[in-house]
Amino acid sequence: MNLYDVPAPAKINLFLHVVGRRADGYHLLQTVFRFIGLADTLHFESRADGAIVREEPLPGVPPENDLTVRAARALQAAAGVRQGVSIRVEKRIPMGGGLGGGSSDAASTLIALNRLWNTGLSRAELMRLALPLGADVPVFVFGQPAFAEGVGEVLTAVPLPERAYLIAQPDATVPTPAVFADPDLTRDTPCITIADFLASSRFEASAGSDPVDRSFSAFGRNDLEPVVFKRYPEVLRAARWLADQGLGIDVRMSGSGACLFAEFPDLSSAILAEREIAATMRVAGKMAETSQAMQEPPVRFRLVQASPGLIEHPLRHWIAS
């Protein structure tokens, strides 16, 4: 048995607060994760020899560090599986962009191989295997938009309305450890509750009803933004340029960056904004080419995709709760 075209969706952090730091150096966070339509695609072919093989390895990523390989080996060992698997990944999520691509690939590997190998592990059991792979991996196994606490592993489902997002990737690679190690990082943002988020943010839900939109103003902030903007001015320039396009959008960085996102009420609005911004970028590029002297460095980023916000992970129902 084989499994093909298995999705691994990206995530965004609607806000990200750093509320403390543990004795072991790990930071305590509060955030809301949302999955979006931008996704990698994974393919799995069962092997009788027990080997875990990543076809077309990622450049610069040795097999022992590849999260899909590590996830497969973790499940194989935990369930006592003798089968192996060949894994092929079609990457669409930018690497190192704060969109959780590697974590999502690992989670989809756990979920898919739980089915392929017929191991029968529950969601809770898979989440326990997911956490050592990375703090963001459990939420993809959890399968719902979630309010996250701790290092990101304490998850509570939150209702979110339908929205769409335009994703932009500045010309920068941001190493997450360096951002969290920066002495200027805010580490004492006051804790909030889920009720604070639902009542004060752009979302509102009454008991037994669907979420209702309140406003398009963003809730909270991303505490990592000031550090990234200071260390990587090209990310700051891209965020400011996008916010200045007169589209009435709030631009925010996801995770530790460098990818930025803006929220829209629906996918058609996001696609329209994408087209307008792309056209403006083309004009600005031609003007820069003919300019005799640049007053400041050019803004460099690419529009990744206009994507719908997902109500749930596409593989959520592959796991017994």
Buried (B, 14 or more C-beta within 10 A) or exposed (E): EEBEEBBBBBBBBBBBBBBBBEEEEBBBBBBBBBBBBBBBBBBBBBEEEEEBBBEEEBEEBEBEEBBBBBBBBBBBEBBEBEBBBBBBBEBBBBEBBBBBBBBBBBBBBBBBBBBBBEBEBEBEBBBBBBBEBBBBBBBBBBBBBBBBBBBBBBBEEBBBBBBBBBBBBBBBEBEBEEBBEBEEBBBEBEEBEBEBBBEBBBBBBEEEEEBEEBEEEBBBBBBBBBBBBEBBBBBBBBBEBBBEBEBEBEBBBBBBBBBBBBBBEEBEBBBBBBEEBEEEBEEEEEEEEEEEEEEEEEBBBEBBBBBBBBBEBBBBEBBEE
